[in-house]
Amino acid sequence: MTEVISLFLVLAIQILSSIQQPPERVRVSFGFMWEKTEGSTYELSHVPISPQVGSFQGRKVTAENKIFGIDFELKDAIPEVEALKLLKEIYHWFGITDEQIPYVDSISVPERVDRARYV
């Protein structure tokens, strides 16, 4: 999920910045839509996933449709920074704290997704 959101923001920012009259502000949304079955829950990991693990070992939430969104100024947007803002919204919904979100470069200012860690 981190890679998809991060790379999507790279692409979206490049495309929107290159149009003749780019917007000043942008809103990016990410949603979960579930096939509802009684008692279904879903989980999101707070650690990088290893193929050997076999389970996400994350925090569970009930199956419900949910949309997350962020707004940002396009002119000086850094895709990895905006990606982390959106990922925080998602991880918080699963009850995972900022410190537990994987693939984060917390040394950089501002904090951002560290693309080198999942490539």
C-alpha positions as CSV (number, residue, x, y, z in Angstrom):
1,M,0.0,0.0,0.0
2,T,2.8,2.4,0.8
3,E,4.4,1.8,-2.6
4,V,1.2,2.3,-4.5
5,I,0.2,5.5,-2.7
6,S,3.7,6.9,-2.9
7,L,4.1,6.2,-6.6
8,F,0.6,7.4,-7.4
9,L,1.4,10.7,-5.8
10,V,4.7,11.0,-7.7
11,L,2.7,10.4,-10.9
12,A,-0.2,12.7,-10.0
13,I,2.1,15.6,-9.0
14,Q,4.2,15.3,-12.1
15,I,1.1,15.2,-14.4
16,L,-0.8,18.0,-12.6
17,S,2.3,20.2,-12.5
18,S,2.9,19.9,-16.2
19,I,-0.5,21.0,-17.4
20,Q,-0.9,24.5,-18.8
21,Q,-2.9,25.9,-15.9
22,P,-2.2,23.7,-13.0
23,P,-4.5,23.9,-9.9
24,E,-3.1,25.6,-6.8
25,R,-4.5,23.0,-4.5
26,V,-5.0,19.3,-5.0
27,R,-7.1,16.7,-3.1
28,V,-6.1,13.1,-3.3
29,S,-8.4,10.4,-1.9
30,F,-7.9,6.7,-1.3
31,G,-10.7,4.4,-0.4
32,F,-11.5,0.9,0.8
33,M,-14.6,-0.8,-0.5
34,W,-15.3,-4.2,1.0
35,E,-17.5,-7.0,-0.1
36,K,-19.6,-7.1,3.1
37,T,-19.9,-10.4,4.8
38,E,-21.1,-10.8,8.4
39,G,-18.3,-10.7,10.9
40,S,-15.6,-9.8,8.4
41,T,-12.6,-7.9,9.7
42,Y,-9.5,-6.6,7.9
43,E,-6.0,-5.9,9.2
44,L,-3.2,-3.6,8.3
45,S,0.4,-4.4,9.4
46,H,2.5,-2.0,11.3
47,V,5.7,-3.8,10.2
48,P,7.1,-4.5,6.7
49,I,5.6,-7.8,5.4
50,S,7.9,-10.8,4.9
51,P,6.7,-13.6,2.6
52,Q,7.6,-16.0,5.4
53,V,5.2,-14.4,7.9
54,G,2.0,-15.7,6.4
55,S,-0.2,-13.1,8.3
56,F,-0.2,-9.4,8.5
57,Q,-0.2,-9.5,12.3
58,G,-1.8,-6.1,12.3
59,R,-4.7,-4.3,13.9
60,K,-8.2,-5.3,12.8
61,V,-11.1,-3.1,11.8
62,T,-14.6,-4.1,10.8
63,A,-15.4,-4.2,7.1
64,E,-16.9,-0.9,6.2
65,N,-16.4,1.4,3.2
66,K,-14.0,4.1,4.0
67,I,-12.4,7.0,2.1
68,F,-9.4,9.0,3.2
69,G,-8.2,12.2,1.7
70,I,-5.5,14.9,1.9
71,D,-5.3,18.4,0.5
72,F,-2.1,20.1,-0.4
73,E,-0.6,23.0,-2.4
74,L,0.7,21.7,-5.7
75,K,3.5,24.2,-6.3
76,D,5.9,22.9,-3.6
77,A,4.5,19.4,-3.1
78,I,6.9,16.6,-2.3
79,P,5.2,13.3,-3.3
80,E,6.8,11.3,-0.4
81,V,5.6,13.9,2.2
82,E,2.1,14.0,0.8
83,A,2.1,10.1,0.6
84,L,2.9,9.9,4.3
85,K,0.1,12.3,5.2
86,L,-2.4,10.0,3.4
87,L,-0.8,6.9,4.9
88,K,-1.1,8.4,8.4
89,E,-4.9,8.8,7.9
90,I,-5.2,5.2,6.9
91,Y,-2.9,3.7,9.6
92,H,-4.6,5.8,12.3
93,W,-8.0,4.3,11.3
94,F,-6.5,0.9,12.0
95,G,-5.3,2.1,15.4
96,I,-1.6,2.2,14.4
97,T,0.4,5.2,15.7
98,D,2.8,7.4,13.7
99,E,5.8,5.7,15.2
100,Q,4.6,2.2,14.0
101,I,4.1,3.1,10.4
102,P,6.7,1.3,8.2
103,Y,8.9,2.7,5.5
104,V,9.1,6.2,7.1
105,D,12.1,8.5,7.0
106,S,11.6,10.3,10.2
107,I,15.0,12.0,10.1
108,S,14.0,14.1,7.1
109,V,12.3,17.4,7.6
110,P,9.4,17.1,6.9
111,E,9.0,13.4,7.5
112,R,8.3,11.4,4.4
113,V,7.9,7.9,2.9
114,D,11.4,6.4,2.4
115,R,11.1,5.0,-1.1
116,A,14.5,3.4,-0.9
117,R,13.2,1.1,1.8
118,Y,10.6,-0.7,-0.3
119,V,12.1,-0.5,-3.8
